[in-house]
Amino acid sequence: MDKDKTKTILDPETVPLVEIDFMNNTHLEELSIANALGEQVSQYQGGDTSENNAAKIAELLHKWLEHTIPHFERENELMRQTSFPAYRMHSEEHEMAIKRFKAVISSWEDNKDIDVISDFIFSQWPNWFNSHVNSMDMMTAKFAVMNGFDPQATVE
């Protein structure tokens, strides 16, 4: 990696849109947090291993998890409300993703292993996110709208 440059995790302009606004908005919020974390990770890999930067990484990891849990719960609720047939498969992907987030956070808190964070933020998560949005989220939104869910409505 060129340590003088900050990587962009995913460009918000290239993220696929689904048929429901609240899902798209949540995805863009998530990208904002992920890209902010990516900037801090790049700085850390570039030599800024200060306690301040390490604390910012931890803070962003927790912020991301705190955003992701209700994100997934809103999608799960949408699936329950619309009786989405693949609910179990989609919700299990959410559960696995939360477990992975928690494992990455624990790894950072336990030993400040930047390689674990870097692999997650720059490789594992973007690949998973793109695949998940393009399959599970796309199908969920399409099914919900086809079954009467208002694309501008929200789920709480």
C-alpha positions in Angstrom: 0.0 0.0 0.0 1.2 3.5 -0.7 1.4 4.9 2.8 1.2 8.5 1.6 -2.3 8.0 0.2 -5.6 7.4 1.9 -7.6 4.6 0.3 -11.3 5.1 -0.3 -13.2 2.1 1.0 -16.1 2.4 -1.4 -17.1 5.4 -3.4 -20.7 6.4 -2.5 -21.3 7.2 -6.2 -20.7 3.5 -7.1 -22.8 1.8 -4.5 -25.8 0.2 -6.0 -29.2 1.7 -5.0 -32.1 -0.4 -4.0 -35.8 0.5 -4.3 -36.2 1.8 -0.8 -34.9 5.2 0.3 -34.2 4.5 4.0 -32.0 1.6 3.0 -30.0 3.7 0.5 -29.6 6.5 3.1 -28.4 4.0 5.7 -25.9 2.6 3.3 -24.5 6.0 2.5 -24.2 6.8 6.2 -22.4 3.5 6.7 -20.0 4.4 3.9 -19.2 7.7 5.5 -18.2 6.0 8.7 -16.2 3.3 6.9 -14.4 5.8 4.8 -13.6 7.9 7.9 -12.2 4.8 9.6 -10.2 4.0 6.4 -8.6 7.5 6.7 -7.5 6.8 10.3 -6.2 3.4 9.4 -4.2 4.8 6.5 -2.7 7.4 8.9 -1.8 4.7 11.4 -0.2 2.6 8.7 1.6 5.7 7.5 3.3 6.2 10.9 0.8 8.0 13.1 0.6 5.3 15.7 -0.2 7.9 18.4 -2.6 7.1 21.2 -4.9 9.8 19.8 -5.1 8.1 16.4 -5.5 4.6 18.0 -8.4 6.1 20.1 -10.0 7.6 17.0 -9.8 4.1 15.3 -11.5 2.6 18.3 -14.1 5.3 18.4 -14.9 4.9 14.7 -15.1 1.1 15.0 -17.6 1.4 17.8 -19.6 4.1 16.0 -19.8 1.9 13.0 -21.0 -1.1 15.0 -23.5 1.2 16.8 -24.8 2.3 13.4 -24.8 -1.2 11.9 -26.9 -2.9 14.6 -30.0 -0.7 14.1 -29.3 -0.7 10.3 -29.7 -4.5 10.2 -32.6 -4.5 12.7 -34.5 -2.1 10.4 -33.9 -4.3 7.4 -35.0 -7.4 9.5 -38.1 -5.6 10.5 -38.9 -4.7 6.9 -38.5 -8.4 6.0 -40.8 -9.4 8.9 -43.4 -6.8 7.9 -43.5 -7.9 4.3 -43.1 -11.6 4.9 -39.9 -11.8 2.8 -39.3 -15.5 2.0 -35.5 -15.3 2.4 -35.7 -13.6 5.8 -33.7 -16.3 7.6 -30.9 -16.3 5.0 -30.7 -12.5 5.0 -30.9 -12.0 8.7 -28.2 -14.7 9.2 -25.9 -12.7 7.0 -26.6 -9.8 9.3 -25.8 -11.9 12.4 -22.5 -13.1 10.9 -21.5 -9.6 9.9 -22.1 -8.3 13.5 -20.0 -11.2 14.9 -17.2 -10.3 12.5 -17.4 -6.6 13.5 -17.2 -7.5 17.2 -14.2 -9.8 16.5 -12.4 -7.0 14.7 -13.1 -4.6 17.5 -11.9 -7.1 20.1 -8.7 -7.7 18.1 -8.1 -3.9 18.0 -8.8 -3.4 21.7 -6.7 -6.4 22.7 -3.6 -5.9 20.7 -3.9 -2.9 18.3 -3.3 -5.2 15.3 -3.7 -2.8 12.4 -3.3 -5.6 9.9 -6.6 -7.1 11.1 -8.4 -3.8 10.8 -6.8 -3.0 7.5 -7.8 -6.3 5.9 -11.3 -5.9 7.2 -11.8 -2.3 6.2 -10.0 -2.4 2.8 -10.9 -5.9 1.6 -13.3 -8.1 3.6 -16.0 -5.5 4.4 -16.2 -3.8 1.0 -16.4 -7.2 -0.8 -19.1 -8.3 1.6 -21.0 -5.0 1.5 -21.1 -4.9 -2.3 -22.2 -8.5 -2.5 -24.8 -8.1 0.2 -26.4 -5.0 -1.2 -26.4 -6.4 -4.8 -28.1 -9.6 -3.6 -29.9 -9.6 -0.3 -30.8 -6.0 0.0 -31.7 -5.6 -3.6 -34.1 -8.6 -3.4 -35.5 -7.5 -0.1 -36.3 -4.0 -1.3 -37.7 -5.2 -4.6 -39.9 -7.8 -2.9 -41.1 -5.2 -0.3 -42.1 -2.6 -2.9 -43.8 -5.3 -5.1 -45.8 -6.2 -2.0 -47.0 -2.7 -1.2 -44.2 -1.1 0.9 -43.9 2.6 0.1 -40.3 3.2 -1.1 -40.2 6.5 0.8 -41.5 5.0 4.1 -39.3 4.1 7.0 -39.2 1.2 9.4 -38.5 1.8 13.1 
